[in-house]
Structure formats: C-alpha cells, structure tokens
C-alpha cells in the first residue's frame, strides 16, 4: 500500500499539477516517455527534524502569556472570592498543611502485604532531602527532572523535590520509547531521570550519551541489575544530599514566585512530536483550592484519595499531589495492575472519601 501523503506533500502535488496546466505546450520531435505506473512512484521522504537541527526560540513574555519558565504572565486578580486570594507557591501551600497537621498520614502504600505510612511532616522532610540530592547532582534552575513509572510515594517526592530544588517536574509516559524520551529530555533540559524499574531504565541508558544535560538516573523500585556510572537506587539517591544544609533549599523556595513554572506536562505525541505545557505554581495551587470550593464536602485533614491514574497526566497529578496537600488528605497508592482488576481490592481497603474516576475505571 502506498504511504499516505502529508498535508505539505498534498499541497505540493496540487501546485505541481496547476503548474502543468498553465505551462505552454512545447513541441518536441522526440517521443514522450511513457509515465511510470502509479505503484512505482515513490513519495518524497518525510524526515523528522534531527535533535541537533532543532533551534529553540527565545522566550516570549507578555502580560497574558509567557514561554519563559522564570518569568510567567501576570496573575489576573479578582475583587472577591477565590480570585481575590493571594497567590501562593507549592512550597507555601505544602508548608501550611504541614504546620496544621504534621502527624496526619499523607501517603500510604503497600510493601509486600504490609501497609506503610508517611506523615505530612515526614513527607515534607523527604521532599527537602530529595531536593538536596537533586542539587548535589547538579540540577540547574528551571531545568527538568523526568519522572517515569507507576504511581508511588517516590514519584510524589521526586516531583515536589525537583520543584523545591528550583527545577521543573516533568512526568513522562511509561509507554514512551527511547526516542520519545530523548525528544522530551532535549526539549526541557532534563538533568535527572527518575525511573521505576529496569524496563524504563534501559530506555534512558540507550540515549544517555546523546543527552549532554543528563547528569544522572535514579531507579526507584528494586535493586540495579548491575553497576552503571551515575545511576543510583532510590536509597543511594536520597543519601546524596545528606551533608547539605536544608537552609539551601529553604532559601530557594523563598525566592520562588507564584507565576513561575513548576511543572511540565507533555502530550502523548500520537499526532506528532510531544508538546509541553508549562504549569505555574499559581496554576496548580489555585486550581487545587478551586476544587476544594467546588467539592464542598471535603473537610481538611479527614479525606482519603486513591492514586491510580497516570501521574504524567495533569488530572492524576493535580488530584493526587496538589489537591491532596491542599486539604491534608491521605493518598493511598493502588497496585500497578489497578485497571486490570486490583483497583477494587484497593478501594475496599482504602475506603476513599473522594474517588476521581475515568470511564474505564467503572468497567
């Protein structure tokens, strides 16, 4: 079957046919060559732009939009209601909750058959520890940490730790191949990749030599199959910044502004190369507060959520990380095969007070 033509090719074909019609006839004594059969025609090759050929444009910033992660657009303020609330950063929202309910269970997950619990104070401390380790690895301001794997406490801590360190959190689809990972890593200057297991690790090992900004890879589940340079287990990673004073992270979060970028969410790339969206601190904290206002049955410090939707999507990330923190909720992690049947078991054990579902989860 002949490959489909792209829009560009179709346009060119039309232009060529128009040109043929308008050209004057030329007389020739030579016999016209017979046209090639249609099946033998080869359409021009469509080449994806090579990574080194892509030129990043300079950031653009206006009052209403910005492509500069360090300098977001103005925040539109209202005169009453939520729109009149003072904008806040993620660290400010997190600290506010920790101050009010330090001993409340923030994260709950199974290790084997045993439930493990992390309080809000521990959650915050682990986030700071992860931020110090990211800084130790050389994470620069507004460069990204790619996180790739199923929902876990390590996913949350990596996400928030990258933001506390002054970087950007970048959830990455677990279904991405190595080439898609490379495209995203180049697009947002990924300095550290945090992956779930050997399967995801192999993707970054395959491309790491082509990514000069990539300084390290962290595997958050299980032991490494062998020693690799600058590849760490989760336990090793969390020890890297142990000797760094926490005031370094405190100073970073104090300088952060609500209109600055905190997180990147990419499209899946099914209709072209993945496209990233910058989400500011205010975007995430205000939307979380807005959800609390909408679902007015949420009571601070009492609710339970179940985390099972992909955290590379903004829906799962917003509900499980930012909404949960804003209301001091407990986030219970489902098993990786949640949508294959085990979610029902988790729901019975967790007894969530709010369940954020998609049509597939009702089957």
C-alpha positions in Angstrom: 0.0 0.0 0.0 1.3 3.5 -0.9 2.2 5.7 2.1 -0.3 8.5 2.9 0.8 11.9 1.8 1.3 14.6 4.4 -0.5 18.0 4.1 2.7 19.5 2.8 3.1 16.9 0.1 -0.6 17.2 -0.9 -0.1 21.0 -1.3 3.0 20.5 -3.3 1.3 17.9 -5.6 -1.6 20.4 -6.2 0.8 23.2 -7.0 2.7 20.9 -9.4 -0.5 19.9 -11.2 -1.5 23.5 -11.6 1.9 24.4 -13.0 1.5 21.7 -15.6 -1.8 23.1 -16.7 -0.6 26.6 -17.1 2.7 25.8 -18.8 2.6 26.3 -22.6 2.9 23.2 -24.8 6.4 22.6 -26.1 7.0 20.9 -29.4 9.4 18.1 -29.5 10.4 15.6 -32.2 11.4 13.1 -29.5 8.7 10.6 -28.4 7.3 11.4 -24.9 8.5 8.8 -22.3 5.8 6.6 -21.0 4.7 7.5 -17.5 5.7 5.2 -14.7 3.0 3.0 -13.2 1.4 4.6 -10.1 2.6 1.7 -7.9 6.2 2.5 -8.8 6.0 6.2 -7.7 8.0 7.0 -4.6 6.7 9.9 -2.5 9.3 12.2 -1.1 10.7 11.0 2.2 9.3 12.8 5.3 12.2 13.3 7.7 11.6 14.2 11.3 13.9 17.1 12.3 17.0 15.9 14.0 17.5 16.9 17.6 20.6 18.9 16.7 18.7 20.8 14.0 16.0 22.0 16.3 16.7 25.6 17.3 15.0 26.7 20.5 13.4 30.1 20.1 14.0 32.8 22.6 11.4 33.0 25.4 8.4 35.3 24.8 6.6 37.1 27.6 3.6 39.3 27.5 1.1 40.3 30.2 -1.1 37.3 29.3 1.2 34.6 28.2 4.8 33.5 28.5 7.2 30.9 27.3 9.8 31.9 29.9 9.6 29.5 32.9 11.3 32.0 35.1 9.0 34.9 34.2 5.4 33.9 33.8 2.5 36.1 32.8 0.8 38.4 35.2 -1.7 36.7 37.5 -5.2 38.1 37.0 -6.8 39.0 40.3 -10.4 39.5 41.2 -12.1 41.6 43.8 -13.9 38.8 45.7 -13.9 35.0 46.1 -11.1 32.7 45.2 -9.8 35.1 42.5 -9.1 37.6 45.2 -7.0 35.2 47.3 -3.3 35.9 47.5 -1.4 33.7 45.0 0.9 31.1 46.6 3.7 28.8 45.7 3.6 25.0 46.0 6.1 25.1 48.9 4.0 27.7 50.7 0.8 25.5 50.4 2.7 22.4 51.5 4.3 24.2 54.5 0.9 25.5 55.5 -0.6 22.0 55.6 2.4 20.5 57.5 2.1 23.2 60.1 -1.6 22.4 60.7 -1.5 18.5 60.5 2.1 17.3 60.8 1.1 13.9 62.1 -1.7 13.3 59.6 -1.0 10.3 57.3 -0.1 11.9 53.9 1.0 8.8 51.9 0.1 5.1 52.3 1.4 2.3 50.2 1.9 -1.5 50.4 5.3 -3.1 50.8 4.5 -6.8 50.3 1.4 -7.4 52.3 2.1 -4.6 54.8 0.8 -1.1 54.6 3.5 1.6 55.1 2.6 5.2 56.2 4.2 8.6 55.8 3.1 11.5 57.8 2.9 15.1 56.4 6.0 16.1 58.4 7.9 13.1 57.0 6.6 13.8 53.5 7.9 17.4 53.7 11.3 16.3 55.1 11.7 13.6 52.4 10.9 16.3 49.8 13.6 18.5 51.1 16.0 15.6 51.2 15.2 14.8 47.6 15.7 18.5 46.6 19.2 18.5 48.2 20.1 15.3 46.3 18.9 16.9 43.0 21.0 19.9 43.8 24.0 17.7 44.6 23.6 16.1 41.2 23.8 19.5 39.5 20.1 20.4 38.8 20.1 23.9 37.5 17.2 26.4 37.9 14.3 25.6 35.6 15.9 22.5 34.2 13.8 19.4 34.5 13.6 16.1 36.3 11.9 13.5 34.2 9.8 11.0 36.2 8.7 7.8 34.5 6.8 5.0 36.2 3.7 4.0 38.0 2.3 6.0 40.9 4.4 5.7 44.1 5.5 7.7 47.0 8.8 8.1 45.2 7.0 9.7 42.3 5.4 12.3 44.5 8.7 13.0 46.4 10.6 13.4 43.1 8.0 15.7 41.7 8.0 18.0 44.7 11.7 17.7 45.4 12.5 18.9 41.9 10.3 21.9 42.4 11.8 22.7 45.8 15.3 22.5 44.2 14.3 25.2 41.8 13.8 22.8 38.8 10.8 21.6 37.0 8.9 18.4 37.5 8.3 16.5 34.2 6.1 13.4 34.3 6.9 11.2 31.4 4.6 8.5 29.8 5.7 5.0 30.8 4.7 3.9 27.2 7.2 6.3 25.6 10.0 4.6 23.7 13.6 5.7 24.0 13.3 8.2 21.0 10.3 10.0 22.6 12.2 10.2 25.9 15.2 11.7 24.1 13.0 14.3 22.4 11.4 15.4 25.7 14.7 15.3 27.6 16.3 17.7 25.0 13.2 19.9 24.8 13.2 20.7 28.6 16.8 20.2 29.6 16.3 17.1 31.7 19.2 16.9 34.2 18.0 13.8 36.2 15.7 11.0 35.1 13.8 9.1 37.9 12.5 5.8 36.6 10.6 2.9 38.1 12.4 -0.2 37.0 14.9 -1.9 34.6 12.5 -1.6 31.7 12.3 2.2 32.0 16.0 2.5 32.9 17.0 0.7 29.7 15.3 3.5 27.6 17.5 6.2 29.2 20.6 4.1 29.1 20.1 3.8 25.4 20.1 7.6 24.8 22.1 9.0 27.7 25.2 9.5 25.6 23.2 11.8 23.3 21.9 13.9 26.2 24.7 16.2 27.5 22.5 17.8 30.1 21.5 14.4 31.7 23.7 14.0 34.8 22.2 11.0 36.5 19.4 8.4 36.5 17.6 7.1 39.6 15.7 3.8 39.8 13.1 3.9 42.5 11.9 0.3 42.6 14.2 -2.7 43.3 17.9 -3.1 43.0 20.0 -2.3 40.0 20.8 -5.3 37.8 24.4 -4.2 37.6 26.6 -1.1 38.4 26.2 1.7 35.9 28.0 5.1 36.1 25.9 7.8 37.6 22.9 5.5 38.1 21.5 5.2 41.6 19.0 3.3 43.6 16.4 5.3 45.4 18.2 4.8 48.7 21.5 5.8 47.3 19.9 8.9 45.7 18.3 10.1 49.0 21.7 9.9 50.7 23.5 12.1 48.2 22.4 15.4 49.7 22.6 14.3 53.3 25.5 16.6 54.1 23.9 19.7 52.5 22.3 22.1 54.9 18.5 22.3 54.5 18.7 26.1 54.6 19.9 25.9 51.0 16.5 24.5 49.9 14.7 27.0 52.2 16.5 29.9 50.5 15.5 28.6 47.1 11.8 28.2 47.9 11.7 31.7 49.5 12.7 33.2 46.1 10.1 31.3 44.1 7.1 33.3 42.7 3.6 32.0 42.1 3.7 32.9 38.4 6.9 30.9 37.7 6.8 27.5 36.1 6.7 24.5 38.4 5.7 21.6 36.3 5.7 20.4 32.6 3.0 18.2 31.1 3.6 16.8 27.7 1.2 15.4 25.1 1.5 11.8 24.2 2.9 12.5 20.8 0.3 10.4 18.9 -0.3 13.2 16.3 3.3 14.5 16.1 6.2 15.3 18.4 5.2 15.7 22.1 4.3 19.2 23.1 4.9 20.6 26.5 2.7 22.8 28.6 4.2 24.9 31.4 2.1 25.0 34.6 2.9 27.7 37.2 2.8 27.4 41.0 -0.4 29.5 41.0 -2.0 27.4 38.3 -1.6 24.3 40.5 -2.3 25.8 43.9 -5.3 27.9 42.8 -6.9 25.0 40.9 -6.5 22.8 43.9 -8.3 25.5 46.0 -10.9 25.8 43.4 -11.6 22.1 43.5 -12.0 22.2 47.3 -14.5 25.0 46.8 -16.4 23.0 44.1 -16.5 19.8 46.1 -17.5 21.5 49.4 -17.9 18.1 51.2 -14.1 17.9 51.6 -13.0 18.5 55.2 -9.5 19.5 55.9 -7.4 16.7 57.5 -10.0 14.0 57.1 -10.2 12.8 53.5 -8.7 9.8 51.7 -7.9 9.5 47.9 -6.7 6.5 45.9 -3.9 7.2 43.4 -4.1 5.1 40.3 -4.5 7.4 37.2 -1.2 8.2 35.3 0.7 11.0 37.0 2.1 12.1 33.7 -1.4 13.4 33.1 -2.4 16.6 34.8 -5.7 15.1 36.1 -4.0 12.4 38.2 -1.2 14.8 39.2 -3.5 17.6 40.3 -5.8 15.3 42.3 -3.2 13.0 44.0 -0.5 15.6 44.7 -1.8 19.1 44.9 -5.4 18.7 45.9 -4.4 16.1 48.5 -1.9 18.5 50.0 -4.3 21.5 49.9 -6.8 19.6 52.1 -4.4 17.5 54.1 -5.8 14.3 52.6 -4.3 10.8 52.7 -3.2 9.5 49.3 -3.4 5.7 49.1 -1.4 4.1 46.2 -3.0 1.4 44.1 -1.1 -1.5 42.6 0.3 -1.1 39.1 -2.3 -3.5 37.7 -5.1 -1.4 39.2 -7.1 -1.1 35.9 -6.8 -4.9 35.3 -8.9 -5.7 38.4 -6.9 -5.0 41.6 -8.3 -1.5 42.0 -11.5 -2.9 43.6 -9.3 -4.5 46.3 -7.6 -1.2 47.0 -10.9 0.7 47.2 -12.2 -1.8 49.7 -9.1 -1.4 51.9 -8.6 2.3 51.5 -12.3 3.4 51.7 -11.7 6.7 49.9 -13.9 9.7 50.7 -13.4 11.1 47.1 -12.8 8.9 44.0 -11.7 10.6 40.8 -12.5 8.2 38.0 -12.5 7.9 34.3 -15.0 5.8 32.3 -12.6 2.9 32.1 -12.4 2.6 35.9 -16.2 2.0 36.0 -16.0 -1.2 33.9 
